[in-house]
Amino acid sequence: MSSHINIVKLSVGTDDVAGLAAWQMTKRAQALDGMPQHVTRMWPKRADEVLNGGSIYWVIKGVILCRQKILRLDEKIGADGIRRCAIVSDPQLVRVAATPKRAFQGWRYFQPSDAPADLTDGAQAEEPLPPELSKALAAIGVR
């Protein structure tokens, strides 16, 4: 049994999964090899567990809507000389069952047992609901 941990992160300024995908296609949001990256100040202390099959779960407008498999953690030194961590992920955004999540700062570890299930292949292909509607449905137990 592999031991892994996920990360959950707010996608600030994103209106929906398509908006996150569009952002990740910009050069600013990509590592040198073109893979999507999210640069953060803190390096995960549990890096080995994150890299052992973990994903980054994205919160969009108060709802976890998708995830990406974490491929690696790259060191980034900013213009200010400060060491940062680039969380590099698979470009495929996998939609998950809409799950409300309160706002928080930075990123948090996210236990696999707490992670929402991936949508079925058929549901992946469907047009996603607006995040506000997904949040309202999840709040009453409809996913």
N, CA, C and O of each residue as an XYZ file, in Angstrom:
572
protein
N       0.858     -1.184      0.000
C       0.000      0.000      0.000
C       0.894      1.235      0.000
O       1.720      1.413      0.895
N       0.724      2.084     -1.009
C       1.562      3.282     -1.088
C       1.029      4.356     -0.148
O      -0.180      4.531      0.007
N       1.952      5.062      0.465
C       1.594      6.134      1.382
C       1.803      7.461      0.677
O       2.934      7.847      0.381
N       0.706      8.157      0.411
C       0.833      9.461     -0.229
C      -0.076     10.469      0.468
O      -0.983     10.115      1.220
N       0.202     11.717      0.190
C      -0.597     12.820      0.715
C      -0.845     13.772     -0.446
O      -0.004     13.916     -1.333
N      -1.988     14.410     -0.434
C      -2.343     15.387     -1.460
C      -2.156     16.795     -0.919
O      -1.897     16.996      0.267
N      -2.291     17.754     -1.808
C      -2.262     19.165     -1.454
C      -3.569     19.778     -1.949
O      -4.057     19.412     -3.018
N      -4.133     20.695     -1.191
C      -5.311     21.439     -1.628
C      -4.919     22.915     -1.669
O      -4.246     23.414     -0.767
N      -5.349     23.607     -2.728
C      -4.914     24.983     -2.969
C      -6.056     25.770     -3.595
O      -6.788     25.249     -4.436
N      -6.208     27.029     -3.184
C      -7.181     27.915     -3.814
C      -6.651     28.348     -5.174
O      -5.471     28.667     -5.314
N      -7.518     28.359     -6.166
C      -7.171     28.898     -7.478
C      -7.745     30.309     -7.527
O      -8.850     30.524     -8.025
N      -6.991     31.258     -7.010
C      -7.444     32.641     -6.858
C      -7.600     33.299     -8.223
O      -6.722     33.199     -9.080
N      -8.724     33.968     -8.411
C      -8.971     34.685     -9.653
C      -9.507     33.815    -10.776
O      -9.713     34.296    -11.890
N      -9.734     32.543    -10.494
C     -10.249     31.626    -11.504
C     -11.758     31.500    -11.336
O     -12.258     31.363    -10.219
N     -12.479     31.546    -12.452
C     -13.939     31.436    -12.402
C     -14.445     30.014    -12.572
O     -15.538     29.687    -12.110
N     -13.656     29.157    -13.237
C     -14.088     27.783    -13.491
C     -12.878     26.949    -13.905
O     -11.769     27.470    -14.018
N     -13.094     25.656    -14.130
C     -12.002     24.748    -14.487
C     -11.371     25.183    -15.812
O     -10.152     25.110    -15.966
N     -12.177     25.630    -16.757
C     -11.644     26.087    -18.049
C     -10.712     27.285    -17.862
O      -9.707     27.406    -18.562
N     -11.038     28.155    -16.935
C     -10.176     29.299    -16.649
C      -8.838     28.876    -16.061
O      -7.802     29.455    -16.389
N      -8.858     27.874    -15.199
C      -7.612     27.335    -14.642
C      -6.776     26.727    -15.762
O      -5.566     26.944    -15.820
N      -7.409     25.969    -16.649
C      -6.696     25.354    -17.773
C      -6.074     26.434    -18.661
O      -4.930     26.303    -19.096
N      -6.827     27.492    -18.925
C      -6.314     28.578    -19.772
C      -5.108     29.251    -19.120
O      -4.117     29.535    -19.793
N      -5.186     29.508    -17.816
C      -4.064     30.113    -17.097
C      -2.831     29.228    -17.190
O      -1.726     29.713    -17.432
N      -3.026     27.931    -16.998
C      -1.891     27.016    -17.000
C      -1.244     26.874    -18.377
O      -0.137     26.345    -18.483
N      -1.900     27.329    -19.410
C      -1.324     27.286    -20.754
C      -0.465     28.520    -21.049
O       0.200     28.578    -22.084
N      -0.476     29.504    -20.146
C       0.358     30.688    -20.354
C       1.793     30.373    -19.949
O       2.027     29.548    -19.065
N       2.741     31.024    -20.587
C       4.169     30.807    -20.283
C       4.464     31.089    -18.815
O       5.284     30.408    -18.200
N       3.801     32.085    -18.260
C       4.056     32.473    -16.858
C       3.738     31.339    -15.873
O       4.334     31.245    -14.800
N       2.793     30.487    -16.261
C       2.358     29.408    -15.367
C       3.010     28.070    -15.700
O       2.554     27.023    -15.240
N       4.077     28.102    -16.500
C       4.700     26.848    -16.920
C       6.155     26.763    -16.485
O       6.867     27.763    -16.405
N       6.569     25.530    -16.206
C       7.980     25.254    -15.947
C       8.717     25.332    -17.285
O       8.083     25.452    -18.333
N      10.022     25.267    -17.256
C      10.808     25.352    -18.485
C      10.443     24.281    -19.504
O      10.597     24.494    -20.706
N       9.959     23.128    -19.035
C       9.574     22.048    -19.949
C       8.122     22.156    -20.411
O       7.617     21.254    -21.079
N       7.448     23.254    -20.061
C       6.078     23.479    -20.508
C       5.005     22.884    -19.619
O       3.816     23.051    -19.894
N       5.395     22.193    -18.560
C       4.413     21.601    -17.646
C       3.870     22.686    -16.719
O       4.596     23.615    -16.365
N       2.585     22.575    -16.317
C       2.023     23.573    -15.408
C       2.722     23.531    -14.049
O       3.053     22.466    -13.529
N       2.933     24.717    -13.497
C       3.555     24.799    -12.174
C       2.842     25.851    -11.342
O       2.291     26.818    -11.869
N       2.865     25.646    -10.053
C       2.383     26.652     -9.106
C       3.531     26.930     -8.146
O       3.998     26.031     -7.446
N       3.980     28.175     -8.116
C       5.117     28.543     -7.271
C       4.592     29.046     -5.932
O       3.700     29.893     -5.869
N       5.166     28.502     -4.870
C       4.743     28.841     -3.516
C       5.969     29.090     -2.640
O       7.064     28.616     -2.943
N       5.779     29.827     -1.567
C       6.905     30.146     -0.676
C       7.377     28.932      0.124
O       8.568     28.786      0.401
N       6.448     28.080      0.485
C       6.781     26.989      1.403
C       7.074     25.687      0.647
O       6.357     25.309     -0.280
N       8.132     25.025      1.066
C       8.482     23.710      0.522
C       7.782     22.663      1.377
O       7.889     22.714      2.602
N       7.063     21.708      0.769
C       6.389     20.687      1.583
C       7.380     19.877      2.420
O       8.337     19.313      1.889
N       7.147     19.825      3.720
C       7.988     19.013      4.595
C       7.746     17.521      4.331
O       8.597     16.684      4.631
N       6.595     17.207      3.776
C       6.233     15.827      3.478
C       6.381     15.553      1.967
O       5.551     14.876      1.361
N       7.443     16.090      1.387
C       7.673     16.008     -0.060
C       7.655     14.570     -0.568
O       7.087     14.300     -1.627
N       8.264     13.647      0.166
C       8.303     12.249     -0.281
C       6.888     11.685     -0.443
O       6.610     10.962     -1.400
N       5.997     12.016      0.494
C       4.613     11.536      0.414
C       3.853     12.220     -0.720
O       3.055     11.582     -1.407
N       4.098     13.517     -0.917
C       3.455     14.257     -2.005
C       3.850     13.651     -3.348
O       3.017     13.511     -4.244
N       5.129     13.293     -3.481
C       5.647     12.763     -4.742
C       5.379     11.276     -4.935
O       5.762     10.705     -5.956
N       4.729     10.651     -3.972
C       4.428      9.214     -4.033
C       2.984      8.979     -4.509
O       2.302      8.074     -4.027
N       2.534      9.806     -5.457
C       1.180      9.635     -6.002
C       0.199     10.711     -5.605
O      -0.998     10.573     -5.857
N       0.675     11.784     -4.988
C      -0.211     12.856     -4.566
C      -0.695     13.725     -5.718
O      -0.085     13.771     -6.786
N      -1.798     14.409     -5.476
C      -2.371     15.349     -6.436
C      -2.555     16.699     -5.768
O      -2.590     16.805     -4.542
N      -2.673     17.732     -6.596
C      -3.053     19.049     -6.098
C      -4.530     19.228     -6.442
O      -4.917     19.175     -7.609
N      -5.337     19.437     -5.426
C      -6.781     19.635     -5.583
C      -7.038     21.129     -5.608
O      -6.586     21.854     -4.722
N      -7.758     21.592     -6.612
C      -7.994     23.022     -6.816
C      -9.364     23.442     -6.315
O     -10.380     22.851     -6.682
N      -9.382     24.475     -5.466
C     -10.608     25.081     -4.960
C     -10.903     26.295     -5.828
O     -10.098     27.224     -5.904
N     -12.052     26.285     -6.475
C     -12.467     27.378     -7.346
C     -13.780     27.933     -6.815
O     -14.793     27.236     -6.779
N     -13.749     29.200     -6.402
C     -14.946     29.866     -5.860
C     -15.579     29.073     -4.720
O     -16.799     28.923     -4.668
N     -14.754     28.568     -3.812
C     -15.246     27.888     -2.622
C     -15.596     26.423     -2.794
O     -16.192     25.822     -1.900
N     -15.231     25.831     -3.944
C     -15.576     24.437     -4.208
C     -14.368     23.718     -4.807
O     -13.744     24.225     -5.739
N     -14.036     22.540     -4.278
C     -13.012     21.715     -4.919
C     -13.666     21.142     -6.173
O     -14.673     20.439     -6.092
N     -13.077     21.453     -7.345
C     -13.677     21.031     -8.606
C     -12.792     20.113     -9.448
O     -13.289     19.384    -10.307
N     -11.476     20.147     -9.202
C     -10.598     19.325    -10.039
C      -9.282     19.070     -9.310
O      -9.000     19.638     -8.256
N      -8.493     18.189     -9.922
C      -7.193     17.864     -9.363
C      -6.212     17.608    -10.500
O      -6.602     17.393    -11.648
N      -4.931     17.638    -10.150
C      -3.857     17.280    -11.072
C      -2.827     16.481    -10.305
O      -2.507     16.796     -9.159
N      -2.309     15.441    -10.945
C      -1.251     14.637    -10.329
C       0.014     15.492    -10.225
O       0.405     16.162    -11.180
N       0.640     15.457     -9.060
C       1.887     16.185     -8.839
C       3.037     15.335     -9.376
O       3.200     14.178     -8.989
N       3.824     15.917    -10.265
C       4.925     15.198    -10.897
C       6.260     15.403    -10.186
O       7.047     14.470    -10.030
N       6.497     16.646     -9.758
C       7.775     16.931     -9.101
C       7.689     18.283     -8.391
O       6.744     19.050     -8.571
N       8.708     18.538     -7.585
C       8.858     19.817     -6.901
C      10.180     20.416     -7.364
O      11.239     19.821     -7.163
N      10.121     21.585     -7.980
C      11.325     22.247     -8.488
C      11.691     23.425     -7.604
O      10.823     24.144     -7.110
N      12.970     23.606     -7.416
C      13.445     24.785     -6.684
C      13.411     25.992     -7.613
O      13.855     25.920     -8.759
N      12.884     27.095     -7.111
C      12.856     28.357     -7.847
C      13.460     29.430     -6.953
O      13.044     29.603     -5.807
N      14.429     30.137     -7.475
C      15.016     31.263     -6.745
C      14.473     32.532     -7.384
O      14.700     32.781     -8.568
N      13.760     33.328     -6.608
C      13.154     34.551     -7.123
C      14.185     35.644     -7.335
O      15.335     35.530     -6.910
N      13.750     36.711     -8.002
C      14.608     37.869     -8.227
C      15.093     38.452     -6.899
O      16.125     39.122     -6.843
N      14.335     38.189     -5.833
C      14.699     38.676     -4.500
C      15.676     37.739     -3.787
O      16.073     37.996     -2.651
N      16.065     36.641     -4.468
C      17.013     35.700     -3.885
C      16.391     34.674     -2.958
O      17.106     33.855     -2.381
N      15.084     34.698     -2.805
C      14.406     33.775     -1.893
C      14.089     32.468     -2.613
O      13.598     32.462     -3.742
N      14.382     31.354     -1.928
C      14.100     30.013     -2.454
C      12.609     29.727     -2.321
O      12.018     29.920     -1.258
N      12.013     29.265     -3.411
C      10.604     28.906     -3.435
C      10.450     27.512     -4.028
O      11.399     26.941     -4.566
N       9.241     26.976     -3.920
C       8.933     25.648     -4.439
C       7.935     25.772     -5.586
O       6.880     26.388     -5.435
N       8.270     25.188     -6.724
C       7.334     25.097     -7.841
C       6.735     23.695     -7.822
O       7.439     22.701     -7.996
N       5.428     23.634     -7.608
C       4.713     22.359     -7.645
C       4.368     22.128     -9.116
O       3.514     22.813     -9.678
N       5.038     21.161     -9.725
C       4.850     20.881    -11.148
C       3.872     19.715    -11.269
O       4.031     18.682    -10.618
N       2.855     19.900    -12.117
C       1.801     18.892    -12.207
C       1.559     18.445    -13.635
O       1.975     19.084    -14.601
N       0.868     17.318    -13.726
C       0.417     16.800    -15.011
C      -0.552     17.831    -15.594
O      -1.357     18.390    -14.849
N      -0.501     18.097    -16.893
C      -1.409     19.094    -17.461
C      -2.884     18.676    -17.456
O      -3.761     19.529    -17.591
N      -3.169     17.383    -17.303
C      -4.563     16.935    -17.322
C      -5.268     17.343    -16.038
O      -4.853     16.969    -14.941
N      -6.335     18.111    -16.188
C      -7.196     18.477    -15.070
C      -8.298     17.436    -14.977
O      -9.092     17.281    -15.905
N      -8.348     16.724    -13.862
C      -9.342     15.675    -13.643
C     -10.441     16.269    -12.769
O     -10.196     16.646    -11.624
N     -11.642     16.349    -13.310
C     -12.753     16.893    -12.527
C     -13.154     15.894    -11.444
O     -13.142     14.681    -11.649
N     -13.508     16.447    -10.288
C     -13.905     15.637     -9.133
C     -15.292     16.062     -8.668
O     -15.810     17.099     -9.080
N     -15.881     15.244     -7.806
C     -17.180     15.585     -7.225
C     -17.058     16.918     -6.497
O     -16.185     17.090     -5.647
N     -17.923     17.844     -6.828
C     -17.885     19.180     -6.227
C     -18.002     19.076     -4.712
O     -18.939     18.477     -4.184
N     -17.026     19.674     -4.023
C     -16.967     19.595     -2.564
C     -16.666     20.972     -2.000
O     -15.614     21.537     -2.299
N     -17.570     21.534     -1.181
C     -17.308     22.863     -0.615
C     -16.037     22.867      0.233
O     -15.729     21.890      0.917
N     -15.315     23.967      0.178
C     -14.089     24.122      0.980
C     -13.959     25.587      1.341
O     -13.972     26.455      0.468
N     -13.834     25.857      2.624
C     -13.674     27.236      3.088
C     -12.339     27.805      2.644
O     -11.373     27.075      2.422
N     -12.306     29.115      2.522
C     -11.078     29.796      2.114
C      -9.991     29.630      3.175
O     -10.282     29.516      4.365
N      -8.754     29.618      2.734
C      -7.593     29.505      3.616
C      -6.421     30.129      2.884
O      -6.504     30.388      1.684
N      -5.341     30.369      3.589
C      -4.145     30.956      2.984
C      -3.175     29.854      2.584
O      -3.081     28.826      3.253
N      -2.459     30.073      1.496
C      -1.421     29.127      1.080
C      -2.017     27.829      0.581
O      -3.034     27.829     -0.114
N      -1.385     26.726      0.934
C      -1.880     25.401      0.596
C      -1.908     24.569      1.860
O      -1.292     24.926      2.865
N      -2.613     23.476      1.809
C      -2.729     22.569      2.953
C      -2.536     21.134      2.474
O      -2.819     20.807      1.321
N      -2.052     20.289      3.371
C      -2.051     18.860      3.082
C      -3.502     18.395      3.074
O      -4.357     18.957      3.758
N      -3.757     17.363      2.291
C      -5.119     16.884      2.098
C      -5.079     15.366      2.073
O      -4.562     14.763      1.132
N      -5.632     14.748      3.120
C      -5.602     13.289      3.248
C      -6.367     12.628      2.100
O      -7.416     13.127      1.694
N      -5.862     11.524      1.577
C      -6.586     10.803      0.522
C      -8.020     10.448      0.947
O      -8.930     10.452      0.119
N      -8.217     10.146      2.220
C      -9.561      9.781      2.699
C     -10.533     10.959      2.653
O     -11.746     10.755      2.640
N     -10.016     12.188      2.628
C     -10.862     13.382      2.573
C     -11.082     13.884      1.148
O     -11.921     14.756      0.920
N     -10.345     13.345      0.202
C     -10.391     13.835     -1.175
C     -11.672     13.397     -1.875
O     -12.099     12.251     -1.731
N     -12.288     14.304     -2.633
C     -13.484     13.908     -3.391
C     -13.129     12.939     -4.513
O     -12.015     12.950     -5.035
N     -14.084     12.114     -4.866
C     -13.876     11.125     -5.929
C     -13.813     11.797     -7.296
O     -14.466     12.812     -7.543
N     -13.010     11.203     -8.174
C     -12.992     11.656     -9.565
C     -14.372     11.406    -10.165
O     -15.044     10.435     -9.816
N     -14.788     12.294    -11.073
C     -16.022     12.053    -11.809
C     -15.803     10.883    -12.765
O     -14.677     10.627    -13.192
N     -16.860     10.189    -13.092
C     -16.762      9.078    -14.042
C     -16.339      9.614    -15.411
O     -16.438     10.814    -15.667
N     -15.876      8.737    -16.278
C     -15.464      9.160    -17.624
C     -16.583      9.906    -18.333
O     -16.336     10.922    -18.982
N     -17.810      9.412    -18.214
C     -18.949     10.081    -18.853
C     -19.167     11.477    -18.306
O     -19.419     12.412    -19.066
N     -19.074     11.626    -16.993
C     -19.270     12.934    -16.366
C     -18.109     13.881    -16.684
O     -18.310     15.092    -16.764
N     -16.891     13.342    -16.866
C     -15.748     14.170    -17.248
C     -16.028     14.883    -18.566
O     -15.621     16.029    -18.758
N     -16.734     14.190    -19.484
C     -16.988     14.722    -20.817
C     -18.140     15.729    -20.848
O     -18.280     16.481    -21.812
N     -18.965     15.744    -19.796
C     -20.104     16.666    -19.751
C     -19.640     18.095    -19.491
O     -18.577     18.324    -18.914
N     -20.445     19.032    -19.920
C     -20.180     20.450    -19.654
C     -20.285     20.674    -18.141
O     -21.300     20.313    -17.544
N     -19.258     21.262    -17.505
C     -19.327     21.458    -16.052
C     -20.348     22.525    -15.661
O     -20.614     23.468    -16.407
N     -20.901     22.344    -14.478
C     -21.807     23.347    -13.913
C     -20.994     24.546    -13.443
O     -19.809     24.407    -13.139
N     -21.611     25.716    -13.381
C     -20.906     26.875    -12.794
C     -20.536     26.570    -11.337
O     -21.297     25.901    -10.637
N     -19.369     27.054    -10.872
C     -18.940     26.754     -9.497
C     -19.982     27.105     -8.425
O     -20.127     26.373     -7.446
N     -20.697     28.205     -8.600
C     -21.696     28.599     -7.600
C     -22.806     27.554     -7.495
O     -23.264     27.233     -6.398
N     -23.236     27.027     -8.643
C     -24.273     26.009     -8.638
C     -23.729     24.702     -8.061
O     -24.421     24.026     -7.300
N     -22.502     24.345     -8.415
C     -21.877     23.145     -7.842
C     -21.797     23.261     -6.326
O     -22.050     22.292     -5.611
N     -21.444     24.452     -5.835
C     -21.333     24.681     -4.390
C     -22.691     24.525     -3.715
O     -22.793     23.892     -2.663
N     -23.740     25.102     -4.317
C     -25.077     25.013     -3.733
C     -25.566     23.569     -3.709
O     -26.148     23.130     -2.717
N     -25.339     22.838     -4.775
C     -25.751     21.430     -4.807
C     -24.979     20.585     -3.801
O     -25.553     19.732     -3.125
N     -23.672     20.827     -3.705
C     -22.861     20.084     -2.740
C     -23.304     20.377     -1.304
O     -23.275     19.494     -0.448
N     -23.711     21.617     -1.049
C     -24.142     21.999      0.295
C     -25.381     21.237      0.742
O     -25.586     21.026      1.938
N     -26.217     20.817     -0.228
C     -27.410     20.049      0.145
C     -27.219     18.549     -0.100
O     -28.170     17.769     -0.041
N     -25.966     18.164     -0.377
C     -25.642     16.745     -0.486
C     -25.776     16.161     -1.878
O     -25.722     14.942     -2.038
N     -25.949     16.999     -2.889
C     -26.038     16.511     -4.274
C     -24.711     16.775     -4.940
O     -24.270     17.921     -5.028
N     -24.070     15.720     -5.410
C     -22.759     15.893     -6.056
C     -22.896     15.525     -7.477
O     -21.923     15.590     -8.227
